[in-house]
Amino acid sequence: MALESLHVDLGMPWWGAIGLATVIVRLMMLPIAVISRRHIIKMNNHMPELARLQERMSECRLRGDLVGTARYGSELMEYYQKHDIKLFRNMMMPMAQLPVFLSWFTGLRGMAHLPVESLATGGLLWFKDLTVPDPIFLLPVVTMATLSITVEVGADGVAANQQKHMMKWGMRLMPVLGLLFVCNFPTALCCYWFTSNTFSLVQVLIFKIPAVRQFLKIPEMVIHPQPKKKKPGFSQGFKDSWESNKIVKQIEDRQRADALRFKEAGKGPIQKTYTYDPTKLQKPGEDYTYNKRVGQGHAFNQSKIDNIVEGIKMKAKS
């Protein structure tokens, strides 16, 4: 409806309506982008200590030290809590963009496949028809190029060369692999994606301005010196990152299970873990273990002793 209003009511061509609507939606998502950027920069500034704990945990895992693995995993979780670092916040912007992208994707593709007749003449330059793929594949290439530049510059606060090994290569490969699919998309979709990528690139450049960072309360990014050691290959780096994340997840599950058992222990019946009745007072020097062993015959033995004493007294009197 919004696209139709821009096209029909304002008389904008389809490529302009798609671009303007994309900018409006991205402006509405700007607060989420600011929050996500703050947190990613905070996590980057604490990265040396996080990397140290993760490395210690990996070393313990490799030598089979379960106690050490649990120890450093717990320290890592405590460090996250102490500095209010939540991994979920790193994914706020991608998760917010996903439903928006899917909505645009399904909507524009549906309009192109109907087709909406006016889309066939709603383009410009060499892509006049927005219902078919770009005939010279230039717009898909430019779209993926803007995505690649945005990733390298650091759309979410951290440039590609500062990210974790697995994430870095994943983000760099995404534009290359995406080009294989984008070439077959209707040009209307490329118009949306190109506009969104350009907005992201301009946004990250604006966020680098000191006055803007101060106004939005975005912390200064600390550039940590890179350790001089041999970098793992892609497959090994992917495997190490996967194993570390899996261990952290296992430790989190164990901590939640322990907390649940502790909570249930305060509600259920008390389990008997004693050999005597703890509600009765203990006499000084009394051995409860001995009392338990002879307790059943105690009353009988005492009565027998009393009878013997009485018999001795009777004989003495006679």
SULBELTA-V602304 format. One record per backbone hydrogen bond with DSSP energy under -1.0 kcal/mol. NH is the residue of the N-H (numbers start at 0). CO is the residue of the C=O. If there is no record, write none. Layout:
nh=NH co=CO
nh=NH co=CO
This chain:
nh=4 co=0
nh=5 co=1
nh=6 co=2
nh=7 co=3
nh=8 co=4
nh=9 co=4
nh=11 co=5
nh=14 co=121
nh=16 co=12
nh=17 co=13
nh=18 co=14
nh=19 co=15
nh=20 co=16
nh=21 co=17
nh=22 co=18
nh=23 co=19
nh=24 co=20
nh=25 co=21
nh=26 co=22
nh=27 co=23
nh=28 co=24
nh=29 co=26
nh=32 co=28
nh=33 co=29
nh=34 co=30
nh=35 co=31
nh=36 co=32
nh=37 co=33
nh=38 co=34
nh=39 co=35
nh=40 co=36
nh=41 co=37
nh=42 co=38
nh=43 co=39
nh=44 co=40
nh=45 co=41
nh=46 co=43
nh=49 co=45
nh=50 co=46
nh=51 co=47
nh=52 co=48
nh=53 co=49
nh=54 co=50
nh=55 co=51
nh=56 co=52
nh=57 co=53
nh=58 co=54
nh=59 co=55
nh=60 co=56
nh=61 co=57
nh=62 co=58
nh=63 co=60
nh=64 co=59
nh=65 co=63
nh=68 co=64
nh=69 co=65
nh=70 co=66
nh=71 co=67
nh=72 co=68
nh=73 co=69
nh=74 co=70
nh=75 co=71
nh=76 co=72
nh=77 co=73
nh=78 co=74
nh=79 co=75
nh=80 co=76
nh=81 co=77
nh=82 co=78
nh=84 co=79
nh=88 co=85
nh=90 co=87
nh=91 co=88
nh=94 co=90
nh=95 co=91
nh=96 co=92
nh=97 co=93
nh=100 co=96
nh=101 co=97
nh=102 co=98
nh=103 co=99
nh=104 co=100
nh=105 co=101
nh=106 co=102
nh=107 co=103
nh=108 co=104
nh=109 co=105
nh=110 co=106
nh=111 co=107
nh=112 co=108
nh=113 co=109
nh=115 co=110
nh=118 co=115
nh=119 co=116
nh=120 co=117
nh=121 co=118
nh=122 co=127
nh=126 co=123
nh=129 co=118
nh=140 co=136
nh=141 co=137
nh=142 co=138
nh=143 co=139
nh=144 co=140
nh=145 co=141
nh=146 co=142
nh=147 co=143
nh=148 co=144
nh=149 co=145
nh=150 co=146
nh=151 co=147
nh=152 co=148
nh=153 co=149
nh=156 co=153
nh=161 co=158
nh=162 co=159
nh=167 co=163
nh=168 co=164
nh=169 co=165
nh=170 co=166
nh=171 co=167
nh=172 co=168
nh=173 co=169
nh=176 co=172
nh=177 co=173
nh=178 co=174
nh=181 co=177
nh=182 co=178
nh=183 co=180
nh=184 co=181
nh=186 co=131
nh=187 co=129
nh=188 co=185
nh=189 co=185
nh=190 co=186
nh=191 co=187
nh=192 co=188
nh=193 co=189
nh=194 co=190
nh=195 co=191
nh=196 co=192
nh=197 co=193
nh=198 co=194
nh=199 co=195
nh=200 co=196
nh=201 co=197
nh=202 co=198
nh=203 co=199
nh=204 co=200
nh=205 co=201
nh=206 co=202
nh=208 co=205
nh=212 co=208
nh=213 co=209
nh=214 co=210
nh=215 co=211
nh=217 co=212
nh=228 co=226
nh=236 co=232
nh=237 co=233
nh=238 co=234
nh=239 co=235
nh=240 co=236
nh=241 co=237
nh=242 co=238
nh=243 co=239
nh=244 co=240
nh=245 co=241
nh=246 co=242
nh=247 co=243
nh=248 co=244
nh=249 co=245
nh=250 co=246
nh=251 co=247
nh=252 co=248
nh=253 co=249
nh=254 co=250
nh=255 co=251
nh=256 co=252
nh=257 co=253
nh=258 co=254
nh=259 co=255
nh=260 co=256
nh=261 co=257
nh=262 co=258
nh=263 co=259
nh=264 co=260
nh=266 co=263
nh=267 co=263
nh=279 co=276
nh=285 co=282
nh=290 co=286
nh=291 co=287
nh=292 co=288
nh=293 co=289
nh=294 co=290
nh=300 co=296
nh=301 co=297
nh=302 co=298
nh=303 co=299
nh=304 co=300
nh=305 co=301
nh=306 co=302
nh=307 co=303
nh=308 co=304
nh=309 co=305
nh=310 co=306
nh=311 co=307
nh=312 co=308
nh=313 co=309
nh=314 co=310
nh=315 co=311
nh=316 co=312
nh=317 co=313
